[in-house]
Structures are given as structure tokens and as C-alpha cells.
Amino acid sequence: VAQRERPGETAPTSAYSSPARSLGDTGITPLSPSHIVNDTDSSVSEQQAFLVVVAIDFGTTSSGYAYSFTKEPECIHVMRRWEGGDPGVSNQKTPTTILLTPERKFHSFGYAARDFYHDLDPNEAKQWLYLEKFKMKLHTTGDLTMDTDLTAANGKKVKALEIFAYALQYFKEQALKELSDQAGSEFENSDVRWVITVPAIWKQPAKQFMRQAAYQAGLVSPENSEQLIIALEPEAASIYCRKLRLHQMIELSSKAAVNGYSGSDTVGAGFTQAKEHVRRHRQSRTFLVENVIGEIWSELEEGDKYVVVDSGGGTVDLTVHQIRLPEGHLKELYKATGGPYGSLGVDYEFEKLLYKIFGEDFIEQFKIKRPAAWVDLMIAFESRKRAAAPDRTNPLNITLPFSFIDYYKKFRGHSVEHALRKSNVDFVKWSSQGMLRMSPDAMNALFKPTIDSIIEHLRDLFQKPEVSTVKFLFLVGGFAEAPLLQQAVQAAFGDQCRIIIPQDVGLTILKGAVLFGLDPTVIKVRRSPLTYGVGVLNRYVEGKHPPEKLLVKDGTRWCTDVFDKFISADQSVALGELVKRSYTPAKPSQLVIVINIYSSEHDNVSFITDPGVKKCGTLRLDLTGTSGTTVPARREIQTLMQFGDTEIKATAIDIATSKSVKVGIDFLNY
């Protein structure tokens, strides 16, 4: 409601009998029955003429960018091949790793950062700041702010905002350089529409954090905020899946034979065949997206539902969409769910296995003392992790770095081989070539907890009434390449819906994000992740309102701290939808009107003091100096909230003088 008194503002003279937290001095009270206006036409801003759309998929484990010129939207170009690259890991993305010099200046990103860090002398390496898999921090931090820290491999702290800005700046420079090379002249940043993808299950502060990092990286300026779109990962995937042709996907479900394979062969054979296809076309980084609705899509009818399961390195994100004809617009049916069940979970299980064999004290010490060797070990594990498959019979060998073997002997006084014999871990043996030899069962066991969580989460989702009768399940994201996950999804849901995997599954989101940037209106309806409202004063009703909220002012009895709801959590919101409310100052003579905006994850909110209600914006309308105009006795202040994009904008207008003030909802600074 009204803000608490600021020093310097004149103290009110009348005595208050109110124990409530707000003085109601700048308070507002509802004027009219509220109404929703769908000005979808007027609110869609004029499209600026961008020459190119560049999408950045900033992933937990790997990242990349792709672009398309607005003149030829059917061509999507994936970024140039990176130097480096790992055995057994072929893709067009680069690891999300960043290296800062001991003076904390940006040094390198991706494979380059990893290789340089690896080649440093161990004592020197301790001074350098190496960060990987840091995106998860935005998901796991409950009270994210502009000052949230990240911890580098050497244990030193750095500001998350700086690291994210460095990474985005790196992609900006790479992309502009590539575009300039192609165009044969300097490519201007103002000609680019940028798209950055984020998980749909991220809370609002994390989504806003990404935008702030982009401002800091100089991708766009806050004044031209519409030059940057924050897209939701599963939505991007969904847009791409609509364009799929049959030869661009593998179907896992047992319902029908596809491409001449029956369901049972498809997991292995279809994917091998697809990989072959991808390998042959690897040289070309340009993907043609035919400007048609893909075959699979043409089987979808008005009202059909499908689930997009986006399983990446850090999170799994589930989104349910419904198709709306004739244009085939998408409508989100159920708010995004999911959790931290990405492929990192498998790495974590591997770490626990190492704890079991070598002792947690040793492993934790080794990470700090030999950070580069630890990175090597995890790279070796990564390539073996990708070789895991349900029907594999031969063991998987993981090379232990020499410094691991050496350091272990110093630390414990006996050999790695001895530790393995003594540890009773059945499935892991020591091979004479200096490798950990894991049986396929041991590897599969590392996947189990993560895959079980994904399947369980999907089961819960399938129980929801909105999600019954789903026709397709699209499995996308980097972790969707794992045959073990494919098999588990197939076994659990193959009889309920058709399970589809796009061939270049790791690039699905990137390509979909480019398509989204070319036409952001394709997503028409979203679900609001939060309940939003403003704090107001209502006339006090004896018996209905709690006595501690009573405020008596100039003879009028008010109930303070009332949460006046604009929109509820999980309510459908059309893109660009405006919700309008009219208020009047509680005190007619008042010239500074302060409207505070609040949000909550619950939908039944009565007061702004309820648990879980957070302030996320303030509109301050100063009407001093407008007294010359004739002001009606009951001054009307109209408040508008515009929803739909991943951001929300609020405006307050004084109807008599047309004076207005705008604010973006802010989750980081309150």
C-alpha cells in the first residue's frame, strides 16, 4: 500500500489508531469494478527492422548461438565450428566454461578456456579463476540479487552478474565477427535482434537476471529493451518441432513403424541411422527450415495437446502446449514444471562413486589442489557417459590422470589399485593400463537417480486433468541424446502417446529460438507463474476485516494492506494482454500517489502481509504542479499491467491530466 514514511516528508498531524504497517498516507482505494481489456492489436509494438536474428543458447554444460537473416528466414545458420572439441563428443556447441586471469579480467571461453587452464602449471593455475556449470546457481539461489556470488574452481568468489555478462559479451563478439565476415563489412549491433533462452521453470528473478546481464554485456541497452527477447527453452523447442519433417526425427513409440523401423528397433537403430545422416551433413552449418508445417504436425488437430520434455545439463523442463488453428498458434496449457534433474546428476553420482572408492576427504582435496586434473577426469567421464546404452555389454574405461594416481599415493600412502580392491565396489575394477574399468551396470546405476526423477515428474504431470489425452511427447535437449533416458521414457509412456526425438536434438532449442525471434507472436497464450496485485485501502467492514488492519483517518475507517489482485498464478494470459484497474487517492488532496506492486506464488492472497508475498515494483505518480487544471472530486488513477512476454510492464495514469509513469516489474532490487 502506501510506503512507510520517508524521513523528510512532513509527519502527519492527526494521531493514528492503526497498528497496521502502512500509514495509508499515499494510499489508493479501488474506484470501479475492474475490467480486463484485450488490446492485443494496439499493444504489439511496431517491429523494428532488424536484419538478422541471433539466438544464444546459454546452457548449463554447453552453449552456442545460431542466426538467420530476416530476408531468408528459412535458413538457420549454426555458429562456426569451435577449435578444440572432445573425443566422443561432437556437436556445434562449446562447453559453458569461462576463465579469468588472476586479476579477474576475462581471458577465454569454452574449449579455449579449458585447454589453456589445463596447460597452466598447477601452482599458477591456483591463481586463475575457472568456472563451469555455473548457470545452475540461478536456479538454486532462493534470494537471487545483482550481488549473488559464484565460486571458481580455486575456491575464490566472483559476482555472478559479471560472469554472465562476460559470457554473453563473448557470444556477442563471436556472432558479430562471423556476421561481418559473411557480409564483408562491419555488422552493426543495432541491426541484430537478440534472443536468449532460459528454462521455463526458472523463477522470475532468474529470468530478469539474464536480461540485466545482457544489458551489462552491451547486447542491448535498457532503452531498447525490445531488441532482446528472453525466450523459454521448451517453447523454443516446441516451435522447432512444428517444422520437423519425418526424415528429421526418430520415433520411439511402439505405436507405429517409422522409416521402415518397427518400434523395438528404433531406439538403437533409428538413432544410429540418424547419427550417420548428421555426420554426413556435418560440414554444412546451415539448416533449411522448410516453410511448411511438418508432417507430424499436420496430424495435429485443433485442440490437440503435446508435451515438450526439455532435458539438458542442469534442469528438466516440462511444458504442455495445445494447438490453435488456423495459424497453428501455441497455447500453454499447464504452467511449466520440472526440476534440477539434468545430466549433471549423473556427474554427481560419479563423484559419489569416487568418494566411495577413494574417500571424500581425498576427492575434495584433489579438486582444490589439482583443479585442472579434476577437469580432465570429468572430461574423460563425459565421453564415456555418452557411450552408455541399455544393451551395452563391454566395460567402459575411464583414464585416471597421472596426477590423480600420484597425488593419491602421497595422500594415502597406498596405491589407487589397492583402494579399488579394498573398496568392495563390485562393478569397478582397475585395468593394467591405468584405467577405471566400469561394467555397463555400474554406469547405468549412475544414470538411475536422475532418470527416475524425470520419469516420476512426467508421471505426476500425466496425472493432471489438463494433460490427459496428450498426443505427442517431444524429447529435446542435450540429455535427450542419452539412450538410457530414451529407453526409460519409451518404456513408461510409449503406450500413452507417440514419443518423438528430433535428430539434431542438442540444437533444437537453438534453432527454435531463432524461429521465435523471427516471429515472436507464434506463442499466443502463457500461464502466469505468479499472482500479481497492488496494495490498496478498502472501506473497513466490521466482522469481515481483521481488527489489526483497521486504520481510522479523517473520520473514515479503512482496512489497510489489502492485496488487490490483477492476475492469479496459473491463469492464462494472452500475449500483450492488458489488465486495467481504476483507483482514487484515499485522501482527495493527495498529490503524490505511490502504488506498490506485489507478487506471490499462491493464488489465494488477501493481504500484502501474507506469507510469501513479495514487493516487486513501485509506481510513483507525482501530481504536484497540476492544480491549475480542474480536478474532479474523485480523481481517477488508472493502473495497467501488461502481461505475456517474459517481462511485465506496469503503468499508472492520472486520467484528469494524462500524466503517467511506467515501471518494469523488478524482482532483483526489492
N, C-alpha and C positions, 0 to 999 in steps of 0.2 A: 504494500500500500504506500503510504507516504514514507519518504525516507526518514530515518531518525534525524533529530535536529543536528544541523551542522553548526559548529562554532561560528560566530559571526552573523548568523541570521538572528533577527531580533527575537527574544524569547516571548512566547505568547503571554498575554496578561491574565486571561481567565485561568482559574485553577482547574486541573483535570481530575476527574474521579476515575480515570481509566488505568487499570493495571495492565492493559494490553500493550504490546510492544510498540505500536505505532501511534503517533500523536494525531494523525489524521489531518495535519495542517495543510498538506498539499494534496490531500486525498481526493479521490473521484468517486462518483456513485453512478450506477447504470442509469441511462436515460430512457432507453427504449427497449422493446423486445428485440433481441439480437437477431440478425439475419445473415445468411451466407450468400455471397454474391459470386457467381461464377463468371468473372470477366475473363474467360480464357483468351479471347481474342486480344483485348487491349493489353493484357499483361505480357504477352510474348514479345520480348523486346526485338527491335529491328536487328536482324542478323547482320553483324559486321561482315565485310567481305574479307574473309581470310583466304589466303592462297593454299594453305596446307593445314592438315590436322596432324599433330604429333601426340601419340599416346605413350605414356610411360607406365609400365607395369613394375611397380616398386615392390618386389616380393620379399618374403622372409629369407628365402635361401638364394633365389636368383632374380635378376631384374633385366629389363630390356626396354627398347622403345620400337615403335613402328609408326609409319606415316602414310598419308595418302594425299595427293593433290586434289583440291576440290573440283578441278576441271576433269579429272579422270578418277571418280570415286570407286570405280570397280577394281582399281589396282591398289593393293596394300603392300607396302614395302617394309620388310623387317630389317632392322639395323644391320650394318656391316658385320661380317664375322669378326670375332674378337681374337686378339693374339692370345696365346695360351690355350687353355682347354684341357680337359682331363681325359684320360683313357676311360672308355666305357661310359662317358657322359657326353653325348653330342647334343648340343642344342644351340639356339640362337641367342640365348640369354647369357648373362655373365653373373658370377656369384655376387651376392649383395655383401661385399666386404669393402672396407674403407681403411686407408692407412694415413695417419697424421704424423708429421715429423715430431721430434722431441719438443719443438717449440709450438706444437699444436696447430701447425699450418697444414692445409690439405696437401697430400702427396700423390696418392693414386687410388684407383677404384678397381674392383673386380679382380680378374686374373692377375693383372699387373700388380695390384696391391699385395695379393697373396704371394706371388713369386718373389717380389722384392723383399717382403718381410721374411720369407723363408731363407733368403740368401744372406741376411744380416748375421753378423757374429752374435752368438747368444747373449753376450753381455751388452752389446749395443742394442739388440732387439728389445731389451727390457725398457729402454728409454722411449721407444716408439709406441704410438697408440694404434692398436689394430682392433677393429670392431667387426663383428659378423653377427648375423641373425638378430640384429637389434630392433627390427620392426615389431617384434612381439611385445616389446616394452610398452608400446602404445596400447596394446590390447589388455595387458595385465595390470597397468597402473590405474588404480582407482581414482586418484585425485591428480590427474594429469594437469600440469600447468606449463607455461612457457619456460619454467626453470627446471623441469624434470631432468635428472641426470641419467647418463648411460655409463656402464663400466667397460673399459677397454680390456684387452687380454692381459695387460700387465697390472690390472687392478686399479688403474687411475680413472678418475671420473671426468666426464665431459658433458656439456649440455646437449641434450637430445636434439633440440631445435637446430643447433649448429650442424650436427652430423647430418640430419635430414636435409638441411639446406645445401650442404656441400654435395651430397649425393645428387640432389635434383639439379644443382648447378652444373655438375659433371655431365649429366644427361642432356641438359640444355646445350652445352657447348658441343658435345659429340654430334647431336642431331643437327644443329645449325651448320656445323662444319660439313657434315655429309650433304645437307641440302645445298649449301653454297657450291660444293664440288660438282653436284649434279647440275645446278643452274648455271655454273660458270661465272657467277658473280656473287657478291656478298648477299646473304639472305637475311632480311630484317626480322628481328624477333616479333615486330608488330604484325607481321603477315601470318603468324602462326597461331592457331587455336590449340591450346594445350589441354590434354586430358590426363588426369592422374587417377589410377584406380585404387580403391580401398575396400577392405572386406565389408560386406553389408552389416555384419554383426557388431562392427565397431560402434562404440558409444559416440554420441555427438562430439564430445571434446576431442576425441582422436581424429575425427574427420576434419574438424576445424584446425587442428594442429597441422595437418598436412597442407592446408591452404596457407597457413601462416609461414610454414617452411618454404612454400613456393614463392611467397612474397619476398622472403629474405633472400632466396636464391636468385631473384630477379627474373623469374619466369614471366610474371605479370606484376602490375602494380595494383594496390588496393583500389585505385580509381577505376581501373579497367578490369574489375573483378570478373566480368563475364567472359573475358578472354581465356579463363581457366575453368574447366568443368571437373568437378570431383565425381567420378563415376563409381558405381558399386560393382565389385568384381563379378558376382553371379549375374547381374543384369547385363554386363558386357558380354559374358559368355552366352547368355540367352539370345542376345541379338545376333551373335555369330552363328549359333546353332540353327537359327532360322534359315540361314543361307546354305546350309550343308547339302551337298549332292550325295547320292548314295555311295559314289566311289570315294568320298572323303570321310567315311566313318566306318566304324566296326560295330556291329550289333551283337550284344552278348546274350540277349534273352533267348530262351528256348522256344519262344513262340513261333518263330518262322526262320526258314533258311535265308541267309543273306549272302549275296555274291556267291552263290553256289556252296556256301558252307552251312552245315546244319549247326544248330546252337552249341552242341557239345564241342565241336572243333573250334568254335570261334575264338575262345579266349586265347589259345595259343596261336593257332594257325592264322587267323584273321589279323592278329596283331603283327605277326612276323611278316606277313604279306604287306601290311601297311607300312611297316618299318622299311621294307625293301623299296616301296614306292617313294617314301620320303627320302631315302638315301639317294635314289636315282635323281631326285629333283632338288637335292640339297644345294646344288650350285646356284639355283635361282632363288633369290630372296624375295621375289615379287609374287604375291598370291593374287590370282584373279578371283574376285568375288562376283559370280555371275549375278546380274541384276534381276534375279528371279527369286521366287520363294523356292527353297529346296524341296526335293521330292517328299522328304519325310514330313516336311511342314505342310505340304499340300494335303496330307492325310488328316491334318488337324482341322476341326470344325469350330465354328463359333462356340465359345464356352468351354472348349477343351482345356484341360489342365496338364501341366507338366512340372516336374521338379528339376531344378539345376543343383547338382551337388558339386560345389567347387572345393576340391581338396588340394591344398597347397602345402607349403613348407611349415607354416605356423598354425593356420586355422583351417577348419572346415566350415563352410558357409552354405546353408541350405535356403533356397528361395523357391517359392511356388508361384508360378505365373499362369495366367489364363489368357486365352487368345481372344481378341475382339476384332471382328471383321467389320467392314470390308478391308480396312487398310492393314489388318493384322497387327494392330497396336497391342502392347502388352499391358496387363493389369496385374499388379502384385496382389496375391490372394491372402497371404498369411505373412505376418511380419518375420523378417529374416531370423533364423535361429542357427545354432551351431556352437562351436567352442574351440578351444585350443587343442584340436586333435590332428595336427598336421604331421608331416613326415618327420619333423623334429622329434616327435615322441619316440620314433624308432632309434634315433641317435641317443636319446636319453636312456633307453633300455640298454643300449650297447655300453654306455658309460656305467650303468649299474652292474652289468656283467663284468666289466673290468674291475670295478670296486670289489666284486665278489672274489675275483681271482687274485688281484694284486693288492687289495686293501684301499679303502677310500682315502686314507691319510697319504698314501703314496701318489695316487692319481691326482688329488687336489694339489699336492706339492709339485708334481711333474708339470701340470698345466701352467703354474706360475713361473717355475724355474726354466722350463723349456717350451715356451709358448709356441714357437714355430714348429717344433717336432710334434706337438699335440695337434696342430692344424694338419700336418702331414698324415697323421694317423687317422684323423677324421675323413680326410680326402680318400685314403685307401679304403676306409669303411664304406664311404659313399658309393664308390664304384662297385663294390661287392653287393651292397644293398640293392643296387639296380639289377643285379644278376639273380636275385631271389625269385623263385617261381614255385607254384604249388606242386609241380610234378618233378622238380629237380631232384636228382639222386646223388650227384657227386658233390663233395665238400667245397666250401668257399674258403679261399686262403686270403688272409689279411696280413700284409707285410708290417712287421713292427719296426719302426725307425731304429737305427742303431743306437741313437742316444737314449731311447727308451730302455733297451736291454742293458746298456751301460749304466744308466742312472739307477735302474732298479737294483743292480748288483751292489752299487755303492750304498744305496739307501737301506737295503735289507741284509746285505751280506750273503745272499744266495742267488742262484740264477732264476731267470724267468721260467725256464724249463721245470725247475724244482717247484716253483709256485703253482704251475699248472697241474703237476702231478698231485700236489698236496691239496688243491682246492676242491676236489670232488665235483668239478663242473663236468658232467659226463660228456657233453657234446663238443667240448672244445679241446683240441689236442695241440701239441707243439710239433711242427714239422721240422725236419733237419735243415730245411733251407731258411730257417729263421722266420717262420710264419705262424700265425694263429690259424689253425685249421678248424673251421666250424662246420658241423654237419648241417644239412638243409633244415633239419628240425630245430636246431639251435637258432638259426637265422629267422625261421618262421615265428619262433617264440618271441623274438624281439618286436615283430610287427603286431603281434596279437593284441596287446592292450589298446593300441591306437585304433586298429581296425574294429575291435569290439566296440569302442566308444562311438565310432562313426555309425556302425550298424544300429547300435542301440538308439542313437539320436534319430536316425532315419525311421526306426520303428515307432518311436514316440510321435514323429511327425505324421506318419501314415495313419496313426490312430485319430488324428484331428478330423472332425467332420468336413472342414473345408478342403481336406487333402484326399478324401476318399475319391475313387474313380480317377486317379491320375493315369494319363495315357503313356507318357514317356518319362524316363529318368535320364537326364544327360549327365554323364560323369566327366568333369573337366578339371583342369588344374594340374600342376606337376605331379602330384601324388597319384593322380588317376592313371599314370603310366604303370603303376605297380600291379603286376599280375595277381598278387595276393589280394589286393583290395578289389580288383575287378571280380575275382572269383567269389569273394565274400558277398559283394553286392548282388552278384548274379544268383548265388545260392539263396540269399534271403528274399529277394524281391522279383526274381525272374518270372515268377508265375503271376505277379500282380500288374506288371507294366513292362513296356519294352525299354531295354537298357541300351543306351547309345553312347559311344565314345568317339568324339571327333578324332581324326587321325593325328593331327599335329596338336595333341591335347594340351601340351605345355604353352602353346602360343594362342590358344583360343581366346583368352581374356584380352590379350594384347590386341588381337585383330578386332574383337568385338568393341573394344574401347575406341578404336579408330572409327568404326562404323557409327558408334554413338556420337562421337564428336562431329561427324558429317551430318547427322540428323538427330539432335537431342530430343526431338518431340516423339520419338518412337515409344518411349515409356510414358504411358498416359496416367496411370494411377499407382500410387505408392501407398504403403501403410505408414502412418506416423509412428515413429518409435517411442515417442513420449507424449504425455499430456501437457498442453501449454495453456497458460491463462495469465491474467493480471490480478494484482491485489486491489480490492475496492472496499468501500464502506457501504453497508446496506442499512436500511432502517432497522432498528433493533426490535425483534419480535419476542415478547415475553414468552418463556416456555419453549421457544424454538431455538433460540440462540444461547450459547453458554454465557453465564453471568460474567466470567472473567474477560469476555470480549466487549463488554459494554463501555461505550465512550459517550459522555454527555458533553455537548458542545453547543453554546449559544441556545440552550433550551431544547436542542434536538438530540434524541437518543440514537446513537449509531452502533452497529455491530462492526468491529474492525477486523482486519486481517482476512477478509473473505476472498477465496480463490474463485475468480470468475473465469470459467473455462472457455477457451477458444476451440480447442480440438482435443479429442481423447486419444490415449495410446491405442495403437492398432486400428484407428479409424481410417477409412480410405480417404486419400487426399488426391484430388486431380492436380495434374501439373499446372502450376500458376494459379491455383485456387486462392481466392481472397476471402478471408473471414473478417467481417466488419462488426464493430460494436460501437455504440454511442454512449458517452459518459458526460457527466456535467460535474464541475467542481463542487465539492461538498460545501464549500464556503463561496458564495457567489462573487465576492470581491477579489477572490484569489487570482493572482497574476502569474505565479509560477506553478505549473502543473507538472507533477512528477508521476509517471506511470511506470511501475516496476513489473517486469515480466518474469514469470516463474515457470519451472518445468518439474515434472515428476514422472517416475516410471509407472506409477499406479494410475488407474483411471478414476477411482473414487476419491477425489480430493476435495475437502471442504474449506480448509483454511491454509494460508501460506505458512503457518507454523506446524502443519502436519509433518510427521517424519518423512524424510525422503524428498521434500520439496526444496528445490534449489533455485536461487535467483540467477537469471541468465540474460538480463538486459534491462536497460533503463531508458525511457523516453523522457526527456526533459523539455517541456514546451514553455518558453518564456514569452509571456504576452504583455510584458511591460512596454509602454510606449504605443499601445494600440488603443488607448482610451478615447482617442478622437472619434473613432468610428462608433456608431450606435451599437451597443452590445445588448443582445436580448437578455431578459432577466435570467433565463436559464441558458447559459452558454453551452453550445454543443461541441464536444471534443470527440472527433471520430477516430477510432483506432483500427488500423488494418493490419492483418498479418497475412503475408503471402507465403504459401507452403509449396512443396512439390520438389524443388531442387534439393540437393543435399544441404542447401542452406535455407535459412528462413529470414525474411526481412520484415521489420515492423515499422509502421508509420503512424504518427499522430497528427491530426489536422484540426485546427480551430476553424469551425465552419464559418463563423462571422467574418474572420479576417483572412481566411485561406492561408494562414501561417502554418507551416508544417515542419516536422522534424522526423528524421529517419534513423533507424539503427539496425545493425545486423545482430542476430541473436549470438551471444558470446558465452561459451562455456569454459573459457580458459582463464578469464580475468576476474571472476567473481568469487 
